[in-house]
Amino acid sequence: MDRKECFGVLDRVFPEGKEGLREVPQECFGCPEHTDCLKTALASREGMAFRMELLNRRKPTGVVDRIRRWSERKTLARSLKGK
């Protein structure tokens, strides 16, 4: 099965909206591959950078949250080096 040219492209399937928040375009909801497409986009280098940005924006609330956040950032950084 051939995939659309937009498959897994973060800025096409999860672009920033007018208010600066990312949102799924309406035309993606009719696509049978939209779930796999979004997962692929978030697993891409750009998607990992986006997730790292979200982690950096969020402030830790306690010791456990600080350790969890550190672990997630470390995992993302390793994944970014590998791609």
C-alpha positions as CSV (number, residue, x, y, z in Angstrom):
1,M,0.0,0.0,0.0
2,D,1.4,3.4,-1.0
3,R,1.5,6.0,1.7
4,K,0.7,9.7,1.1
5,E,3.6,12.1,0.8
6,C,2.6,13.7,4.1
7,F,2.9,10.4,6.1
8,G,5.0,11.0,9.2
9,V,5.9,14.6,8.4
10,L,5.4,16.4,11.8
11,D,4.8,19.9,10.4
12,R,2.1,18.5,8.0
13,V,0.3,16.1,10.3
14,F,0.7,18.0,13.6
15,P,1.3,21.6,12.7
16,E,1.2,24.6,15.0
17,G,-2.2,26.3,15.0
18,K,-3.0,30.0,15.2
19,E,-2.6,30.1,19.0
20,G,0.8,28.4,18.9
21,L,-0.5,25.0,19.9
22,R,0.0,21.9,17.8
23,E,-3.2,20.4,16.4
24,V,-4.1,17.6,14.0
25,P,-5.6,19.0,10.7
26,Q,-9.2,18.1,10.0
27,E,-8.3,16.2,6.8
28,C,-6.2,13.8,8.8
29,F,-9.1,12.4,10.7
30,G,-10.6,10.8,7.5
31,C,-7.3,9.1,6.7
32,P,-7.2,5.4,7.7
33,E,-3.5,5.7,8.6
34,H,-3.7,8.8,10.8
35,T,-2.7,6.9,14.1
36,D,0.4,5.3,12.5
37,C,1.2,8.5,10.8
38,L,1.2,10.5,14.0
39,K,3.2,7.9,15.8
40,T,5.8,7.9,13.0
41,A,5.9,11.7,13.1
42,L,6.5,11.8,16.8
43,A,9.2,9.1,16.5
44,S,11.1,11.1,13.9
45,R,14.0,13.4,14.7
46,E,11.7,16.5,14.6
47,G,9.1,14.7,16.8
48,M,11.8,13.9,19.4
49,A,13.0,17.5,19.4
50,F,9.3,18.5,19.9
51,R,9.0,16.1,22.8
52,M,12.3,17.4,24.3
53,E,10.9,21.0,24.0
54,L,7.8,19.9,25.9
55,L,9.9,18.4,28.7
56,N,12.0,21.5,28.9
57,R,9.0,23.7,29.2
58,R,7.4,21.6,32.0
59,K,8.6,22.4,35.5
60,P,9.2,19.4,37.8
61,T,6.9,19.4,40.9
62,G,8.8,17.1,43.2
63,V,11.7,14.7,43.5
64,V,10.1,11.8,41.7
65,D,8.9,14.1,38.9
66,R,12.4,15.6,38.6
67,I,13.9,12.1,38.3
68,R,11.2,11.0,35.8
69,R,11.8,14.1,33.7
70,W,15.6,13.6,33.8
71,S,15.1,10.0,32.7
72,E,12.8,11.0,29.8
73,R,15.2,13.7,28.7
74,K,18.1,11.2,28.8
75,T,16.2,8.7,26.7
76,L,15.2,11.3,24.1
77,A,18.8,12.6,23.9
78,R,20.1,9.1,23.3
79,S,17.5,8.6,20.6
80,L,18.3,11.9,19.0
81,K,22.0,10.9,18.8
82,G,21.0,7.6,17.1
83,K,19.0,9.2,14.4
